[in-house]
Amino acid sequence: MIRIIKYLASSLTSFAVDMGLFTGVNLLLAVQSMDGRLRLLIATATARIISSLVNYTMNRKLVFNSRESVNKSVVRYYILCVCQAFVSYSLVYIVGETLLRLNGGAAETLVKFGVDCCLFIASYNIQRIWVFKK
């Protein structure tokens, strides 16, 4: 139970970094009238790169107390991270741009929030079983 609480705290910290950066970059690029796909890709990638560094460090040290070499766990973590970012980007684009016809702004942040909440549970289990396995 304590591990889940630590994971939640780590995730919330990373989530705040991710959402703040995503929103800021997305709004900045929307003002530039950038194509929706490219704008979302840049905003998602920028936010995910920085928030993943925060998340990996906290999960490795505080949540899973991993003693495994960084070389092994970081590769698995970033395989998961890239897959999760791709799914997040794709679903935000499909729901936000295609279905709801949003074109930037805070509404897409709400779509991303819902998508990333769904990915949260899967990510915990994959990290527990595969990334930071004992």
C-alpha angles and dihedrals in degrees: 000000000000090000091056091051091049090048090050091051091047091047094048091051092049091042091055090051091046096047094044093051093041092051094045096047093041092052092045092051093043088060087056090056091236121174110274097237095049092043093052092044093053093044093047095045095047093048095043096049093055098038091047091059089054092045097046093050094048094044095047096048107026108024108034098018088217119192092181116116116276089232093065101039096042092056092051091043093054093046086057091042094053092047092047092047090050092051091046093049093046095049094044089051095046095045099033104036103024107032102027096027093224117166107201131301136088095321090069089052088059090050090050090049092057093045094048093048089058091050092050097081095045091050093053093053094045091050092047095048104032117010101046099019116162 
